[in-house]
Amino acid sequence: MRRASLCVLCFLAAAALFASRATVNVVNDSDWDIYHFLLTPADEDDWGEDQLGDEIIEANGGRFQLHDVPCDTYDVMLVDEDGDECVVPEVDICKNSQKWVITNEELLDCQGWGR
């Protein structure tokens, strides 16, 4: 009985760990190409590596996939074609069916042009 209980607990722990990671589809619906995409958990200060490497997320519908991302709330730094940096705070990257859409509104808000 103990062995069966232990096996069930191990299985549940493994399932929870597996479920807490995702592939996230990033869609750039803005008018600017994105050249750099950096993440940091919202409660940390150090930016991770550029998720794009040598790739670019093209404007007006370009897509990029982040693989095996721990589901969490992140601050996201985007750098566009003009070198403008934009930090979008507290993005729940797995909340919306593992899809995050970059919009003109988000990028313009960073530059003080938004609402």
N, C-alpha and C positions, 0 to 999 in steps of 0.2 A: 504494500500500500504506500509506504514512504517513497519507494523507488518510482512508482507511478506518479505520485504527487510532484516529485522532483522533476521528472521528465516533462510534465505539464507546465510547470513553472519555467523551465528552460525554454520550452517551445514558445510560450507567451512572451518571454523576454526577447527572444530572437525575432519574433514577429513584430514586436513593438519597435525594435531597432531598425528592422528592414522598412517598416512603414514610415519611419521618420526621415527618410531620404527620398528625393524625387528628381526627376528630370524636369527642368523648368524651361518652357518655351518663351523666349523674349522676343517681342514684336516691336519694331520701331515704326510707330505711326506718326513720328514727327517729320518736320521738313529738313532735318539735318542728319547727315551720316554720323554714326557713333564710332569713334576710333578706340576708345578705352572704356572698360566696364570693370569696376572694382567693387568688392563687397567687404563689409565688416559687420559682424554681429552688432546690433544696435547698442549694446552695452559695453562695447570695446572701442578703443581709439585707433588701433593699427589697421591700415588697409591691407588687404590681401593682394595677391598678384593679379595682374590684368587678366581677366577671364577670356578676353578676345585673342590674346597672343598677336598674331599677324593679321587676324581677320578684321573686317569692318561690318557693322550692322548698317546696311544702306537705309536711307530715308524712305519714307512712304511705303512701308510694308516689309522692309528687310527683316530677316529672322535669324535667331541664334539660339542654340540649345546649351543650357548648363546641365551637366550630367552629375548625378549622385550628390546633389546638394542637400545638406541637412536642413530640414524644414525649421525655419526660425524667422525672426524679424531682423532685417538687415538695414543698414544705411548703404545706399548705392551711390557710387560716384561715377558719373558719365562725363566723358570728354568728347566734344563734338569736333566737326571738321575745322572749325575756327580756333580750336584749342581752348574753348570756353569750358570750364569745369562746372558741373552741376551735382550737388549732393541732394539726393532724395532721401529724406529720413524715414525710418521705421516702415520699410516695405515688408509685408508678410508675403514672402516670395512663393509660398505654397498655398496660400489662401484661396485663390481663384482658379482652381483646377490646374495648378502648375503652369499658369500662364501669366506673364506680366507684360503690360503694354506701356511703352514709352510714348508720351504725348507731347504736343507742342506746349500745352498748358504747364506741364511739369518743368520743361526746360526753360520756358519764359519766366516762370515764377522764380527760378534760381537767379535770373539776371535782373529781377526787379520789374519785369515787364508784364507780369501776370496781374491778376485781379488786384 
